[in-house]
Amino acid sequence: MSGDHLLVEQQGDVTVLRLNDPATMNAVTEDIGRALLKAFQAAAKSSRAVVLAGGERAFCSGAKLTGESTMGQPGHDTGAALERTYNPLMQAIRDLPIPFVTAVRGAAAGVGASLAMSGDIIVAGRSAYFLEAFARIGLVPDGGATWMLTRAVGRVRAMEMMLLAEKIPAEKAHDWGLVTRVVDDDAVEATALEIADRLAAGPSRALGLIRHAAWTACESSFDDALARERAFQREAGSHPDFVEGVAAFKEKRPARFGG
């Protein structure tokens, strides 16, 4: 399955989504945002893990600013696109019932940085950099960036990224806790797919519950987290994957999770 600027490929139990507009360094439009939303929703039903990648020069350079005749004009509501398209997309990513891996090479800027940061596992190439460029054009970071950044790197570093609008190269991003691992550029996608395959072979229901618990824990109290863990543990413990996991442990063999 493919579109003009979004390619969708099934590799076993993993759906691979690829932004594919090299001329704009994979800038996204609302059409692409809606296509991504549909692709994530479809992957949630057909796959056990999903990978989002870009190209060699860029993962995603952010929202496409050209071609919108009213952009920057008096009366134009720049936030409307967030309400229509990008916020529902980011909420769908948050609510995915399957693990999500991002493979980042080159630029991850603007809402592209938000897409990259939303991965459960974030694999960055040595050429990758993260850029909250909004202040350069008089806008506010979006796509959940203010929320994700402050939780990933802390308020002070997040403020530096957002206020100064400077590139954060991959190694520094890793040191700050913004990405999971840094590898050579030519190994980014293979590494991301290897991780996704490993996750796809895991106990899918339990992994989905882990995602839910972790995202929700970022905005809830410790007591809420304990109660949620109690409820989710009951649900996971009643799934056949738990029975298989215990049997495999006792028999000293790899588990064969059914998902």
C-alpha positions in Angstrom: 0.0 0.0 0.0 1.4 3.5 -0.8 0.4 7.1 -1.2 2.2 10.0 -2.8 4.2 10.9 0.3 3.5 8.1 2.7 4.6 4.5 2.0 3.1 1.6 4.0 4.7 -1.8 4.0 4.0 -5.0 5.9 7.0 -6.9 7.0 5.7 -10.0 8.9 4.0 -8.8 12.0 5.5 -5.3 11.7 3.9 -2.4 9.8 6.6 0.0 8.4 5.4 3.6 7.6 7.7 5.8 5.6 7.5 9.5 5.0 8.5 9.9 1.4 8.8 13.5 0.1 12.6 14.1 -0.3 12.0 17.5 -2.0 10.6 19.0 1.2 12.7 16.8 3.6 9.5 15.0 4.4 7.5 18.0 5.5 4.0 17.0 6.4 0.7 18.5 5.3 -2.7 17.8 6.8 -3.3 15.3 4.0 -0.2 13.4 5.1 -1.3 13.8 8.8 -4.7 12.2 8.0 -3.0 9.4 6.0 -0.7 8.7 9.0 -3.7 8.6 11.3 -5.4 6.0 9.1 -2.2 4.0 8.7 -1.6 3.8 12.5 -5.3 2.8 13.1 -4.9 0.1 10.4 -1.6 -1.1 11.9 -3.2 -1.4 15.3 -5.6 -4.0 13.9 -3.3 -5.9 11.6 0.2 -5.8 13.2 2.0 -6.4 16.5 4.4 -3.5 16.1 4.8 -0.4 14.0 7.9 1.5 12.7 7.9 5.1 11.4 10.9 6.1 9.3 11.8 8.9 7.0 14.6 9.3 4.4 18.4 9.6 4.4 18.4 13.4 4.7 15.5 13.9 7.0 13.1 12.0 9.2 10.6 14.9 8.9 11.3 18.7 8.6 7.9 19.6 10.2 4.7 21.1 8.9 4.9 22.3 5.3 4.6 26.1 5.4 4.6 26.8 1.7 1.4 26.5 -0.4 -0.9 27.8 2.3 -2.0 31.2 1.0 -3.3 32.5 4.3 -0.4 31.3 6.4 0.9 34.3 8.5 -1.9 36.6 7.4 -4.1 38.5 9.8 -7.1 36.3 10.9 -5.5 33.0 10.0 -5.9 30.5 12.8 -2.7 28.5 12.8 -3.9 26.3 15.6 -6.9 25.0 13.7 -4.8 22.5 11.8 -3.7 21.1 15.2 -7.3 20.6 16.3 -8.3 19.1 12.9 -5.4 16.8 12.2 -2.2 16.8 14.3 -3.7 16.5 17.8 -5.9 13.5 16.8 -2.8 11.9 15.2 -0.7 12.3 18.3 -3.5 11.1 20.5 -3.8 8.0 18.3 -0.1 7.3 18.7 -0.4 7.6 22.4 -3.3 5.2 22.5 -1.7 2.6 20.2 -2.2 -1.0 21.6 1.0 -2.1 20.0 4.7 -1.0 20.4 5.9 1.9 18.3 9.5 2.4 17.1 10.9 5.5 15.3 13.9 5.4 13.0 15.4 8.9 12.8 18.0 10.0 10.3 18.8 13.7 9.5 16.3 16.4 10.5 13.6 15.8 13.0 12.1 19.3 13.3 8.9 20.9 14.4 6.0 18.5 14.5 8.5 16.0 12.9 10.4 16.1 16.2 7.2 15.3 18.0 6.6 12.3 15.8 10.1 11.1 16.4 9.9 11.6 20.2 6.6 9.8 20.4 8.2 6.4 19.8 8.5 3.9 22.6 11.9 3.1 21.2 13.7 5.9 19.4 16.7 4.8 17.2 18.7 7.8 15.9 21.4 7.8 13.3 24.6 9.8 13.9 23.4 12.4 11.4 20.1 12.9 13.2 19.2 16.1 15.0 16.2 17.5 16.8 15.1 21.0 16.3 12.2 22.9 17.9 12.3 25.7 15.3 9.0 27.3 16.2 10.5 30.4 18.0 12.3 31.3 14.8 9.0 32.0 13.1 7.0 33.3 16.1 5.1 30.1 16.9 4.8 27.7 19.8 6.0 24.0 19.8 3.2 21.7 19.0 2.4 18.0 18.4 2.8 17.5 22.2 6.4 18.7 22.2 6.0 20.8 25.3 4.7 17.8 27.2 7.1 15.2 25.8 10.2 17.3 26.1 9.8 18.4 29.7 9.3 14.8 30.7 12.1 13.4 28.6 14.9 16.0 29.2 13.6 18.1 32.1 12.2 21.6 32.2 15.5 23.4 31.9 16.8 21.6 28.8 13.4 21.6 27.2 13.3 25.4 27.7 16.7 25.7 26.0 15.5 23.7 23.0 12.3 25.6 22.6 13.5 29.1 23.4 16.8 29.1 21.6 15.6 26.9 18.7 19.0 25.3 18.2 19.8 21.9 16.7 20.3 19.1 19.2 22.6 16.5 17.6 22.0 12.8 18.1 24.8 12.2 20.6 23.6 15.1 22.8 20.0 14.0 22.4 21.1 10.5 23.7 23.0 12.0 26.6 19.9 14.1 27.5 17.6 11.0 27.4 15.7 12.1 24.3 16.5 9.0 22.2 17.0 5.3 23.1 20.2 4.6 21.1 22.4 6.1 18.5 23.8 4.0 15.6 25.5 4.6 12.3 23.1 6.0 9.7 23.1 2.9 7.5 22.1 0.8 10.5 19.2 2.9 11.7 16.4 1.1 9.9 17.8 -2.4 10.4 18.1 -1.7 14.1 14.6 -0.3 14.4 13.2 -3.3 12.5 15.2 -5.7 14.6 13.7 -4.1 17.8 10.2 -4.0 16.2 10.4 -7.7 15.3 11.5 -8.5 18.9 8.6 -6.6 20.3 6.2 -8.2 17.7 7.2 -11.6 19.0 6.5 -10.5 22.6 3.3 -10.7 24.7 1.3 -8.2 22.7 -1.5 -7.6 25.3 1.0 -7.1 28.1 3.1 -4.7 25.9 0.0 -2.7 25.1 -0.9 -2.4 28.8 2.7 -1.3 29.5 2.4 1.5 27.0 -1.0 2.6 28.4 0.4 2.5 32.0 3.5 4.4 31.1 1.8 7.2 29.1 -0.8 7.6 31.8 1.7 7.6 34.7 3.3 10.7 33.3 0.2 12.7 34.3 -1.1 10.8 37.4 -0.2 10.4 41.0 1.8 7.5 42.5 -1.3 6.1 44.1 -3.1 6.2 40.7 -0.2 4.3 39.2 -0.3 1.6 41.8 -4.0 1.1 41.3 -3.6 1.0 37.5 -0.8 -1.6 37.8 -3.1 -3.7 40.0 -5.9 -3.6 37.4 -3.6 -4.2 34.5 -1.8 -7.0 36.2 -5.1 -8.8 36.7 -5.9 -8.4 33.0 -2.4 -9.5 31.8 -2.4 -12.4 34.2 -5.6 -13.8 32.7 -4.2 -13.8 29.2 -2.9 -17.0 27.5 0.5 -15.2 27.0 1.1 -15.3 30.8 0.4 -19.1 30.9 2.9 -19.6 28.0 5.4 -17.3 29.6 5.4 -19.2 32.8 5.5 -22.6 31.0 8.5 -21.4 28.9 10.3 -20.2 32.0 9.8 -23.5 33.8 10.8 -25.5 30.7 13.8 -23.3 30.0 12.8 -22.5 26.5 11.9 -19.4 24.5 8.3 -18.3 24.9 6.0 -18.5 21.9 3.5 -15.7 22.6 0.3 -15.7 20.6 -0.4 -12.0 20.9 
